[in-house]
């Protein structure tokens, strides 16, 4: 009985300290691709959409200047690698 109890406590302790399995990633989840100047943002959005990449542009507000000065580009997780290549090719 004591042996079983010790194994149970040991298993509980290892489970407590374990990082567990990696969380399952949703391929449709939007992830942050890049933050670009507002003047360049629409051009990159058009280029990404031409490549068939779904992109969600979000204008970023600059509190110091009280203006919208940048655009965050959000893409689907499963399209992130292709979108990165498009962004790097446009530099």
C-alpha positions as CSV (number, residue, x, y, z in Angstrom):
1,X,0.0,0.0,0.0
2,X,2.8,2.4,0.9
3,X,4.6,1.7,-2.4
4,X,1.5,2.5,-4.4
5,X,1.0,5.7,-2.4
6,X,4.6,6.8,-2.9
7,X,4.3,6.2,-6.7
8,X,1.1,8.2,-6.8
9,X,2.7,11.1,-4.9
10,X,5.7,11.0,-7.1
11,X,3.6,10.9,-10.3
12,X,1.5,13.9,-8.9
13,X,4.7,15.8,-8.2
14,X,6.2,15.2,-11.7
15,X,2.9,16.2,-13.3
16,X,3.0,19.4,-11.2
17,X,6.5,20.3,-12.4
18,X,6.0,19.1,-15.9
19,X,5.6,21.7,-18.7
20,X,3.1,19.3,-20.2
21,X,2.5,18.9,-23.9
22,X,2.9,21.8,-26.2
23,X,-0.5,23.6,-26.7
24,X,-2.2,22.8,-30.0
25,X,-1.8,25.8,-32.3
26,X,-4.8,27.0,-34.3
27,X,-3.8,27.5,-38.0
28,X,-6.5,30.2,-38.4
29,X,-5.3,32.2,-35.5
30,X,-4.1,35.7,-36.4
31,X,-0.5,36.5,-35.5
32,X,1.5,39.7,-35.7
33,X,3.6,39.7,-38.9
34,X,5.1,43.2,-38.8
35,X,4.6,46.8,-37.8
36,X,5.3,49.2,-40.7
37,X,4.9,53.0,-41.3
38,X,1.4,54.0,-42.2
39,X,2.5,55.2,-45.6
40,X,3.9,51.7,-46.6
41,X,1.1,49.6,-45.0
42,X,-1.5,49.7,-47.7
43,X,1.1,48.8,-50.3
44,X,2.2,45.8,-48.3
45,X,-1.4,44.7,-47.7
46,X,-2.1,44.8,-51.5
47,X,1.1,42.8,-52.2
48,X,0.1,40.2,-49.6
49,X,-3.4,39.9,-50.9
50,X,-2.1,39.5,-54.5
51,X,-0.2,36.4,-53.2
52,X,-3.4,35.0,-51.7
53,X,-2.5,35.8,-48.1
54,X,-5.3,36.9,-45.8
55,X,-4.1,40.0,-43.9
56,X,-5.8,42.1,-41.3
57,X,-4.3,45.6,-41.1
58,X,-4.6,47.5,-37.8
59,X,-3.7,51.2,-37.6
60,X,-1.5,51.8,-34.5
61,X,-2.0,55.0,-32.5
62,X,1.0,56.9,-31.4
63,X,0.2,58.4,-28.0
64,X,3.2,60.8,-28.0
65,X,2.3,62.4,-31.3
66,X,-1.5,61.9,-31.0
67,X,-1.6,60.5,-34.5
68,X,-1.9,57.2,-36.3
69,X,1.6,56.6,-37.5
70,X,2.1,52.9,-38.0
71,X,0.1,49.8,-39.2
72,X,0.3,46.4,-37.7
73,X,-0.1,43.6,-40.2
74,X,-1.8,40.4,-38.8
75,X,-1.9,37.2,-40.8
76,X,-3.1,33.7,-40.3
77,X,-0.6,31.4,-38.5
78,X,-0.5,28.9,-41.4
79,X,0.3,31.8,-43.8
80,X,3.0,33.4,-41.7
81,X,6.0,31.8,-43.5
82,X,4.8,32.8,-47.0
83,X,3.9,36.3,-45.7
84,X,7.4,36.7,-44.2
85,X,8.9,35.9,-47.6
86,X,6.7,38.5,-49.3
87,X,7.7,41.2,-46.7
88,X,11.4,40.4,-47.0
89,X,11.3,40.5,-50.8
90,X,9.8,43.9,-50.7
91,X,12.6,45.4,-48.7
